[in-house]
Amino acid sequence: MLIEFLSANLLPTLLFLIMFGMGMTLTVEDFKRITKSPSEVLIGLTSQIIVLPIIAFLISISLGLNPTQSVGLILLACCPGGATSNLFSHLAKADTALSITLTAFSSIITVFTVPFIINASLFFFFETGSEFSLPVLRTIVNIFKLTALPTVLGMFLKNKFPEFCKRSEPVIKWFSIIFIIIALAAMLKLVSEKEPILVALKAVGFAVILLNIISMISGYQFGKMFKMDEKRKITIGIETGIQNGVLGITIATAPNLLDNALFAIPSGVYGLVMCISGIFVINFSKKKLSKG
């Protein structure tokens, strides 16, 4: 009963609330940024949406992960960081405006990219006739309801009550952190029901750590390749390396989607890893930016 409650009710509700809170910090101007600075937005989105799943695929092949672990890792890579990456960018004194813009666009884009990338991964890693598949239309509708819709509703509230939302921002950030911690605890509970935490760490821990480190470095280098300034390079690194594990585990465990907690193990482990690496990135960023 507990597992069904976590996967079917608690995690989707927490994800909705987190994305709604994030929407309350967005404005239409965040979307207009692509017309003012199209190159930096496109660079960031390319790093998140295209480069990151390729990195996850290569890690899966290189380490010889089993099919479930491989698809779980790629699923994680398909879920950009959301409110968490915005918070990390803010704490790191990076370009928070760019981070928010990237989150706004990626939240919309991943509604459509996730089902196609995951179905391609299932086809590649599992033999023909596998019991696992992700219904495209149903997945698009569900991800839209859990990510894009609450984001739009949050933006609508900010448009109607800007002063209230502005005063609420600090509270929203803290509630987002609390919700993320609760979601992480729920994720770890789900993972532990399938495999003891230490076994899960042993199975996918190295792959998850590699994905986290390589994605952050590649995001930073991607920005460097296009001669972005230090703040924006760090922002692209954070946006590429911080993932929305709550979305990944929701897709993995939801009864009307993949409905298998084994696919959620990389997302559960990643939640721990990115919190630890995030502390180092914040310190690195502050030192780097303070030097000018």
C-alpha positions in Angstrom: 0.0 0.0 0.0 2.8 2.4 0.9 4.6 1.9 -2.4 1.4 2.5 -4.4 0.7 5.6 -2.4 4.2 7.0 -2.9 4.2 6.3 -6.7 0.6 7.1 -7.5 -0.1 10.0 -5.2 2.7 11.6 -3.1 5.4 12.0 -5.7 3.1 13.4 -8.5 1.6 15.8 -5.9 5.0 17.0 -4.7 6.2 17.4 -8.3 3.1 19.4 -9.2 3.7 21.7 -6.2 7.4 22.1 -6.9 6.7 23.1 -10.5 3.8 25.4 -9.4 6.2 27.2 -7.0 8.7 27.5 -9.8 6.1 29.0 -12.1 5.4 31.7 -9.5 9.0 32.9 -10.0 8.7 33.0 -13.9 7.4 35.8 -16.2 6.7 36.0 -19.9 10.0 38.0 -20.1 11.9 34.8 -19.2 10.5 33.2 -22.5 11.3 36.4 -24.5 14.9 36.1 -23.6 15.4 33.7 -26.5 14.7 36.6 -28.9 17.2 38.8 -27.0 20.0 36.2 -26.4 19.1 33.3 -28.6 22.6 31.8 -28.7 23.1 31.3 -25.0 19.6 29.8 -24.6 20.1 27.4 -27.5 23.5 26.4 -26.2 22.0 25.6 -22.8 19.1 23.7 -24.2 21.3 21.7 -26.6 23.5 20.7 -23.7 20.5 19.7 -21.6 18.2 18.1 -24.1 20.6 16.5 -26.6 24.1 16.1 -25.2 23.1 14.8 -21.7 21.1 11.8 -22.9 24.0 10.9 -25.2 26.4 11.0 -22.3 24.1 8.7 -20.3 23.9 6.3 -23.3 27.7 6.2 -23.6 28.1 5.6 -19.9 25.6 2.8 -19.9 27.4 1.1 -22.8 30.9 1.7 -21.5 30.1 0.3 -18.0 28.0 -2.6 -19.3 24.9 -1.7 -17.2 21.9 -4.1 -17.5 18.9 -2.9 -19.6 16.9 -1.7 -16.6 19.8 0.3 -15.2 20.6 1.7 -18.7 17.1 2.9 -19.4 16.8 4.3 -15.8 20.0 6.3 -16.3 18.8 7.7 -19.7 15.4 8.5 -18.2 17.2 10.5 -15.5 19.2 12.3 -18.2 16.0 13.3 -19.9 14.7 15.2 -16.9 16.2 18.7 -16.6 16.7 20.1 -13.1 13.6 22.3 -12.6 13.5 24.3 -9.4 16.5 22.6 -8.0 18.9 23.9 -10.7 17.5 27.4 -10.3 18.2 27.2 -6.5 21.7 25.9 -7.1 22.4 28.7 -9.7 21.2 31.3 -7.2 23.3 29.9 -4.4 26.3 29.7 -6.7 25.8 33.4 -7.7 25.6 32.2 -11.3 23.3 33.7 -14.0 20.0 32.9 -12.3 18.0 34.6 -15.1 19.5 32.3 -17.7 18.9 29.3 -15.4 15.2 30.3 -15.1 14.9 30.8 -18.8 16.4 27.4 -19.6 14.2 25.7 -17.0 11.1 27.4 -18.5 11.9 26.1 -22.0 13.1 22.7 -21.0 10.0 22.1 -18.9 8.0 22.5 -22.1 10.3 20.7 -24.5 10.8 17.6 -22.3 7.0 17.0 -22.4 7.6 15.8 -26.0 11.2 14.5 -25.9 10.9 12.1 -22.9 8.5 9.5 -24.4 10.4 9.3 -27.7 13.9 9.0 -26.1 12.8 6.5 -23.5 10.9 4.3 -26.1 14.1 4.4 -28.3 16.1 3.3 -25.3 13.7 0.5 -24.4 13.8 -0.7 -28.0 17.7 -0.6 -28.0 18.4 -2.2 -24.6 15.5 -4.7 -24.4 14.8 -7.5 -26.8 11.9 -7.1 -29.2 8.6 -7.9 -27.4 9.7 -6.4 -24.1 6.8 -5.9 -21.7 8.0 -2.3 -21.1 6.9 0.6 -23.2 5.9 4.2 -22.6 2.6 5.2 -24.3 3.6 8.4 -26.2 0.3 10.3 -26.0 -0.4 9.3 -22.4 3.1 10.2 -21.4 2.9 13.6 -23.1 -0.4 14.3 -21.3 0.9 13.1 -17.9 4.2 15.0 -18.1 2.3 18.1 -19.2 -0.1 17.8 -16.3 2.8 17.4 -13.8 5.3 20.0 -15.2 4.1 22.4 -17.8 0.6 22.9 -16.5 1.6 23.8 -12.9 4.3 26.0 -14.3 1.8 27.9 -16.4 -0.6 28.1 -13.5 2.1 29.6 -11.3 3.0 32.1 -14.0 -0.7 33.1 -14.2 -0.9 33.6 -10.5 2.3 35.8 -10.6 0.7 37.8 -13.5 -2.5 38.4 -11.5 -0.9 38.9 -8.1 2.7 40.0 -8.7 3.3 41.6 -5.3 2.0 38.6 -3.4 4.2 36.3 -5.5 7.3 38.6 -5.0 6.8 38.6 -1.2 6.2 34.8 -1.3 9.4 34.0 -3.2 11.6 33.2 -0.2 8.9 31.0 1.3 8.4 29.3 -2.1 12.1 28.5 -2.2 12.2 27.0 1.3 9.0 25.0 0.6 10.5 23.8 -2.6 13.6 22.6 -0.7 11.3 20.8 1.9 9.3 19.2 -0.9 12.4 18.0 -2.6 13.7 16.5 0.6 10.4 14.7 1.2 10.4 13.5 -2.4 14.0 12.3 -2.0 13.1 10.4 1.1 10.1 8.9 -0.8 12.4 8.0 -3.7 14.9 6.3 -1.4 12.0 4.4 0.2 10.8 3.2 -3.2 14.4 2.2 -4.1 14.9 0.3 -0.9 11.7 -1.7 -1.5 13.3 -3.1 -4.7 17.0 -3.2 -3.6 18.8 -2.4 -0.3 20.3 1.1 -0.7 23.9 -0.2 -0.5 23.1 -2.7 -3.3 21.6 0.0 -5.4 24.6 2.3 -4.8 26.9 -0.6 -5.8 24.9 -1.3 -8.9 24.5 2.2 -10.4 26.5 4.4 -8.0 29.6 4.7 -10.2 27.5 5.3 -13.3 25.5 8.0 -11.6 28.6 9.8 -10.2 30.1 9.7 -13.6 27.0 11.1 -15.2 26.9 13.9 -12.6 30.6 14.9 -13.0 30.8 14.5 -16.8 27.6 16.4 -17.4 28.6 19.4 -15.2 32.1 19.5 -16.8 30.7 19.1 -20.4 28.1 21.8 -19.8 30.8 24.2 -18.5 33.0 23.3 -21.5 30.2 23.6 -23.9 29.7 27.2 -22.7 33.4 27.8 -22.9 33.5 26.5 -26.5 31.0 29.2 -27.5 33.0 31.9 -25.6 30.4 32.5 -22.9 31.4 34.5 -19.8 32.2 32.7 -16.5 28.8 33.2 -14.9 27.0 31.7 -17.9 29.5 28.8 -18.3 28.8 27.9 -14.6 25.1 28.2 -15.2 25.2 25.8 -18.2 27.2 23.4 -16.1 24.7 23.5 -13.3 21.7 23.2 -15.7 23.3 20.2 -17.4 24.4 18.4 -14.2 21.4 19.0 -11.9 18.5 16.7 -12.8 14.8 16.5 -11.8 15.0 13.1 -10.0 11.4 13.6 -8.8 10.2 13.6 -12.4 12.4 10.6 -13.4 11.1 8.5 -10.5 7.5 9.6 -11.1 7.7 8.4 -14.7 9.4 5.2 -13.6 6.9 4.3 -10.9 3.6 5.8 -12.0 1.0 3.0 -12.6 0.0 4.4 -16.0 3.6 4.9 -17.2 6.6 2.6 -16.8 5.2 1.2 -13.5 8.5 -0.4 -12.4 10.6 1.0 -9.5 13.8 -0.6 -10.8 13.9 2.1 -13.5 13.8 4.7 -10.7 17.0 3.5 -8.9 19.4 5.9 -10.8 17.1 8.8 -10.1 16.9 7.9 -6.4 20.7 7.6 -6.1 21.3 10.7 -8.2 19.3 12.8 -5.7 21.9 12.1 -3.1 24.9 12.5 -5.5 23.8 15.9 -6.9 23.2 17.4 -3.5 26.8 16.5 -2.5 28.3 17.7 -5.8 26.2 20.8 -5.8 27.9 22.0 -2.6 31.3 21.7 -4.3 30.0 23.5 -7.4 28.6 26.3 -5.3 32.0 26.8 -3.5 33.8 26.5 -6.8 31.6 29.1 -8.4 31.9 31.6 -5.6 35.7 31.3 -5.6 35.9 31.5 -9.4 33.6 34.5 -9.7 35.2 36.4 -6.7 38.5 36.3 -8.6 36.8 38.2 -11.4 
